[in-house]
Amino acid sequence: MAKTASVNARIEPAVKKKAERIFADIGISASDAVGMFYRQVVYRRGLPFDVRIPNATTVAALEELAHGKGEVFKGSTRKLFDELG
């Protein structure tokens, strides 16, 4: 089928630039990526990812990681879950 429909979207320039670098790294164009997104929306009959508002604990953990902090666990998954209780 011919690709004749267009989509126009406004996006923050920094986000666009970062995303397009990633697309280039994996060998696709922004148009390919948008097309893939649309196909997944159709296939899943909704967004292809969870849309949730994180709670305060999750936000704090993400901020901690973004600042290079947080606890690193070195060991097996079993040991990790044993330590978590």
Backbone bond lengths (Angstrom), bond angles and torsions (degrees), N, CA, C in turn:
res aa  C-N    CA-C-N  psi(-1)  N-CA   C-N-CA  omega(-1)  CA-C   N-CA-C  phi
1 M - - - 1.451 - - 1.531 108.63 -
2 A 1.312 116.79 140.07 1.460 121.67 -179.06 1.523 111.00 -71.99
3 K 1.306 114.58 143.10 1.463 119.95 177.72 1.519 107.91 -92.29
4 T 1.322 115.98 100.18 1.464 120.04 -177.03 1.518 114.02 -122.45
5 A 1.320 118.96 -9.92 1.467 121.61 179.97 1.524 109.57 -86.31
6 S 1.315 116.19 149.94 1.461 121.87 179.82 1.525 110.51 -118.86
7 V 1.321 115.15 154.09 1.455 122.48 173.77 1.523 106.47 -129.49
8 N 1.321 117.02 129.25 1.467 121.77 176.12 1.519 107.62 -114.16
9 A 1.317 116.33 130.76 1.462 120.25 -179.90 1.520 109.67 -142.48
10 R 1.291 115.45 146.26 1.470 120.95 174.97 1.520 107.45 -101.22
11 I 1.323 115.53 135.86 1.458 120.52 -177.59 1.525 108.60 -146.83
12 E 1.309 116.56 153.51 1.461 120.79 178.88 1.532 108.81 -62.50
13 P 1.334 117.22 132.84 1.465 120.42 -177.78 1.532 114.13 -55.40
14 A 1.326 117.95 -39.47 1.469 120.29 -178.70 1.526 111.23 -66.07
15 V 1.325 116.77 -39.23 1.469 120.73 178.64 1.522 109.41 -65.91
16 K 1.324 116.31 -43.79 1.467 121.18 179.25 1.525 110.68 -59.24
17 K 1.316 116.18 -46.69 1.470 121.16 -178.48 1.532 111.44 -62.08
18 K 1.330 116.24 -46.02 1.477 120.02 179.52 1.525 111.30 -63.07
19 A 1.328 116.35 -44.63 1.463 120.27 -179.26 1.523 110.79 -64.32
20 E 1.323 117.39 -42.51 1.459 120.17 -178.69 1.523 112.39 -66.37
21 R 1.337 117.17 -30.02 1.482 120.04 173.63 1.522 110.28 -64.20
22 I 1.319 115.47 -41.99 1.472 120.03 178.92 1.520 110.01 -66.25
23 F 1.335 117.15 -43.82 1.466 119.77 177.54 1.524 110.33 -57.52
24 A 1.331 117.01 -44.62 1.468 120.94 179.63 1.521 110.86 -61.50
25 D 1.331 116.25 -40.73 1.467 120.38 179.65 1.526 111.85 -60.86
26 I 1.338 116.80 -33.94 1.464 119.07 -178.89 1.526 112.38 -99.22
27 G 1.344 116.19 4.24 1.455 120.72 172.04 1.514 116.93 79.89
28 I 1.346 116.51 30.53 1.465 119.18 176.22 1.526 109.43 -127.84
29 S 1.310 115.69 160.98 1.464 120.68 176.89 1.528 109.67 -93.27
30 A 1.329 114.97 168.82 1.462 119.12 175.20 1.532 109.93 -61.94
31 S 1.316 117.38 -37.53 1.469 120.78 177.70 1.526 111.05 -63.00
32 D 1.336 116.71 -41.29 1.471 120.14 176.38 1.529 110.25 -60.27
33 A 1.338 116.35 -44.43 1.459 121.06 -178.23 1.527 111.19 -63.17
34 V 1.325 116.98 -43.78 1.465 120.42 178.71 1.524 109.99 -63.93
35 G 1.323 116.71 -41.48 1.460 120.47 177.63 1.523 111.80 -61.93
36 M 1.334 116.46 -40.71 1.472 120.64 177.55 1.523 110.40 -63.36
37 F 1.327 116.25 -42.23 1.458 120.73 178.36 1.530 110.25 -60.29
38 Y 1.315 117.37 -49.03 1.462 121.20 179.85 1.529 111.48 -60.06
39 R 1.337 117.00 -42.21 1.463 119.58 179.30 1.525 111.26 -62.48
40 Q 1.329 117.17 -39.36 1.461 121.00 178.65 1.530 111.11 -67.63
41 V 1.327 117.07 -37.71 1.473 120.31 175.94 1.524 109.85 -60.09
42 V 1.326 116.05 -45.28 1.467 120.26 179.61 1.524 110.12 -65.12
43 Y 1.330 116.94 -47.34 1.465 121.98 -177.59 1.532 111.66 -60.50
44 R 1.340 116.11 -43.74 1.468 120.76 -176.11 1.534 113.07 -90.48
45 R 1.315 115.25 -8.48 1.469 121.17 -176.52 1.526 111.43 57.49
46 G 1.306 115.12 41.83 1.458 122.56 179.31 1.511 109.03 168.65
47 L 1.304 116.16 -175.53 1.463 119.63 178.61 1.527 110.35 -65.57
48 P 1.326 117.16 142.15 1.466 120.09 -177.42 1.537 113.88 -83.43
49 F 1.310 116.76 23.40 1.460 121.91 177.42 1.522 107.57 -156.48
50 D 1.334 115.25 159.40 1.461 120.11 178.33 1.521 110.06 -72.86
51 V 1.309 116.06 139.95 1.454 121.83 174.77 1.515 106.51 -117.01
52 R 1.315 114.66 106.84 1.466 120.00 -176.97 1.516 109.69 -139.76
53 I 1.299 115.27 156.18 1.453 121.30 173.81 1.521 106.44 -98.34
54 P 1.340 117.44 118.11 1.463 119.21 -177.64 1.529 111.48 -68.11
55 N 1.339 115.20 148.69 1.462 119.10 177.37 1.525 109.54 -78.58
56 A 1.317 116.63 173.38 1.471 122.03 -175.24 1.524 112.03 -59.97
57 T 1.327 117.76 -37.43 1.467 121.40 -179.98 1.521 110.69 -64.08
58 T 1.322 116.43 -43.75 1.467 120.85 179.84 1.524 110.64 -66.53
59 V 1.331 117.40 -42.94 1.465 121.23 178.86 1.529 109.84 -60.29
60 A 1.326 117.52 -44.57 1.466 121.52 179.67 1.531 110.62 -62.32
61 A 1.327 117.62 -41.71 1.465 121.49 179.60 1.526 110.94 -65.04
62 L 1.323 117.23 -41.91 1.462 120.80 179.01 1.527 111.44 -65.03
63 E 1.334 116.39 -40.25 1.464 120.37 178.08 1.524 110.68 -65.76
64 E 1.327 116.37 -39.59 1.466 121.18 177.93 1.528 110.13 -60.39
65 L 1.317 116.86 -46.05 1.465 121.29 179.04 1.520 111.59 -64.70
66 A 1.325 116.83 -39.25 1.463 120.85 -179.74 1.520 111.67 -63.00
67 H 1.334 116.59 -25.95 1.463 121.44 178.99 1.527 112.13 -96.03
68 G 1.328 116.57 15.13 1.467 120.75 176.58 1.508 114.45 73.77
69 K 1.308 116.62 18.04 1.462 120.44 179.37 1.515 108.87 -106.11
70 G 1.279 116.83 -175.05 1.462 120.95 179.51 1.515 110.37 109.98
71 E 1.284 114.62 167.28 1.459 120.97 -177.32 1.521 109.97 -96.50
72 V 1.316 115.71 133.58 1.462 121.13 177.01 1.521 107.68 -105.03
73 F 1.306 115.71 129.41 1.460 120.07 179.13 1.512 108.65 -104.43
74 K 1.320 115.89 128.11 1.461 121.04 176.96 1.513 107.81 -117.92
75 G 1.288 116.57 111.97 1.454 121.46 -178.25 1.511 109.87 160.04
76 S 1.297 115.97 -168.47 1.456 120.52 -178.42 1.523 110.71 -80.28
77 T 1.299 115.73 160.68 1.463 120.87 176.06 1.508 110.70 -60.76
78 R 1.319 115.81 -38.80 1.469 120.02 179.20 1.529 110.39 -59.58
79 K 1.343 117.14 -45.20 1.464 120.76 179.30 1.533 110.85 -61.85
80 L 1.318 115.82 -40.48 1.456 120.28 179.22 1.522 110.90 -59.75
81 F 1.322 116.23 -49.55 1.465 119.55 -179.05 1.529 111.10 -67.27
82 D 1.326 118.14 -33.15 1.473 120.74 175.73 1.524 109.50 -62.64
83 E 1.343 117.10 -43.19 1.456 120.09 -179.40 1.530 111.78 -68.29
84 L 1.334 116.63 -34.00 1.454 120.03 178.64 1.513 112.91 -72.70
85 G 1.347 114.90 -20.73 1.465 119.75 178.47 1.479 110.66 90.78
